[in-house]
């Protein structure tokens, strides 16, 4: 189970920090990521970080957003700075989790989504 938090209403130029913690039966976690779905649009990748720390960002957020993870807490973060109205969306976290040592593959687990609204 993933629990996301940190969304809200912020003015343009402001900052927010999203968190997403995994709980339950977890043997290991591979990549963690954040996706977003703007109103009336499809879900898109915002940022992704692998278990060894390799990161990729959507071009639209490079230089403004920072993804990080705390493996001890099974948590992924998204620090969002210089927010723009175009960043308004429901943000979803995803973690690739292997529940048991005998699990052969990693499965995708999604958080419930947290709304970020950037408006004056």
C-alpha positions in Angstrom: 0.0 0.0 0.0 1.2 3.5 -0.9 0.2 6.6 1.0 0.9 9.9 -0.7 0.7 13.3 0.9 1.8 16.9 0.5 -0.5 18.3 -2.2 -2.5 21.5 -1.9 -3.0 25.0 -3.2 0.0 27.2 -3.8 0.6 30.4 -5.7 2.7 30.5 -8.8 6.4 30.6 -7.9 5.8 28.7 -4.7 7.0 25.3 -3.5 5.5 22.0 -2.3 7.0 18.7 -1.2 5.2 15.5 -1.9 5.9 12.3 0.0 4.9 8.7 -0.7 5.5 5.9 1.8 5.1 2.2 1.1 3.8 -0.2 3.8 2.9 -3.8 4.1 4.9 -6.8 2.9 8.0 -5.6 1.2 11.2 -7.5 0.3 12.7 -5.0 -2.0 11.8 -1.9 -4.0 13.2 -1.2 -7.5 12.3 2.1 -9.1 10.1 4.8 -7.5 8.5 7.6 -9.5 6.0 10.4 -9.7 3.4 10.8 -12.4 0.7 13.5 -12.9 -2.5 13.8 -14.7 -3.6 17.4 -15.5 -7.3 18.1 -16.0 -8.5 16.6 -19.2 -5.2 15.1 -20.1 -3.4 11.8 -19.9 -1.2 10.7 -17.1 2.5 11.5 -17.7 5.8 10.8 -16.1 7.2 13.6 -13.9 10.3 12.0 -12.4 11.7 8.5 -11.7 14.6 7.3 -9.5 16.0 3.8 -9.6 17.3 1.8 -6.6 20.8 2.9 -7.3 19.9 6.5 -7.8 19.6 7.0 -11.5 17.1 9.8 -12.2 15.2 11.0 -15.1 12.8 14.0 -15.3 10.2 15.2 -17.7 11.6 18.2 -19.7 8.9 20.5 -18.3 10.1 20.1 -14.7 13.9 19.9 -15.1 15.6 22.4 -12.9 12.5 23.0 -10.8 11.6 19.6 -9.3 13.9 17.2 -7.4 13.1 13.5 -6.7 14.7 11.7 -3.9 14.2 8.5 -1.9 14.8 7.1 1.5 15.2 3.4 1.2 15.1 2.8 5.0 11.6 4.4 5.1 10.4 3.0 1.7 9.6 6.6 0.8 9.9 8.7 -2.3 9.8 12.5 -2.3 9.2 15.2 -4.9 10.4 18.7 -4.1 8.6 21.1 -6.4 9.9 24.6 -6.7 9.0 27.6 -8.9 5.6 26.0 -9.5 3.6 27.1 -12.5 -0.1 27.0 -13.3 0.7 24.3 -15.8 1.9 22.0 -12.9 -1.7 21.8 -11.7 -2.6 18.1 -11.7 -3.3 15.1 -9.6 0.1 13.6 -8.7 0.5 9.9 -8.3 3.4 7.9 -6.9 4.4 4.5 -8.1 6.8 2.0 -6.6 8.0 -1.2 -8.2 7.8 -3.7 -5.3 8.9 -7.3 -4.8 6.8 -8.4 -1.8 8.6 -11.7 -0.9 12.1 -13.1 -1.4 10.6 -15.8 -3.6 8.7 -13.3 -5.7 10.1 -13.5 -9.2 9.1 -10.1 -10.5 8.6 -6.5 -9.3 5.0 -5.3 -9.5 3.7 -1.7 -9.9 2.0 -0.2 -6.9 0.2 3.1 -7.1 -0.6 5.7 -4.5 -4.1 7.2 -4.3 -3.2 10.5 -5.9 -2.7 14.0 -4.3 -4.0 17.2 -5.9 -1.7 20.0 -6.6 -3.3 23.3 -7.6 -1.1 26.3 -8.7 -3.2 29.4 -8.8 -3.2 33.0 -7.6 
